[in-house]
C-alpha cells in the first residue's frame, strides 16, 4: 500500500468523509532537510460531518490523531484543509 493509500484509508475509516483529496507533494521538497528522513510531504482536503462545530485546530488534531503512527513513520509535513459539509472552502 502506498503512503497516499495508507493516509486515505486511515482518514476514510476515521471520518467517512463526503470528500477527500490526498496529494503527495514530496517532489516539491526534494533536498529539504526533512526529506532526508525518507518521510513525505502531503496535502489533505477533507470534508466530513465529524468536523461540524469544531475549531480549525480541533479539526487538525483529529486528523493527526486519525493518522496515528503514520505521523511518526511516513509523514514529515502535512497540510490540512478540514471542513464540515456545506461550509465554504477556507
C-alpha positions, 0 to 999 in steps of 0.5 A, spaced: 500 500 500 502 506 498 503 512 503 497 516 499 493 509 500 495 508 507 493 516 509 486 515 505 484 509 508 486 511 515 482 518 514 476 514 510 475 509 516 476 515 521 471 520 518 467 517 512 468 523 509 463 526 503 470 528 500 477 527 500 483 529 496 490 526 498 496 529 494 503 527 495 507 533 494 514 530 496 517 532 489 516 539 491 521 538 497 526 534 494 533 536 498 529 539 504 532 537 510 526 533 512 526 529 506 532 526 508 528 522 513 525 518 507 518 521 510 513 525 505 510 531 504 502 531 503 496 535 502 489 533 505 482 536 503 477 533 507 470 534 508 466 530 513 460 531 518 465 529 524 468 536 523 461 540 524 462 545 530 469 544 531 475 549 531 480 549 525 485 546 530 480 541 533 479 539 526 487 538 525 488 534 531 483 529 529 486 528 523 493 527 526 490 523 531 486 519 525 493 518 522 496 515 528 503 512 527 503 514 520 505 521 523 511 518 526 513 513 520 511 516 513 509 523 514 514 529 515 509 535 513 502 535 512 497 540 510 490 540 512 484 543 509 478 540 514 471 542 513 464 540 515 459 539 509 456 545 506 461 550 509 465 554 504 472 552 502 477 556 507 
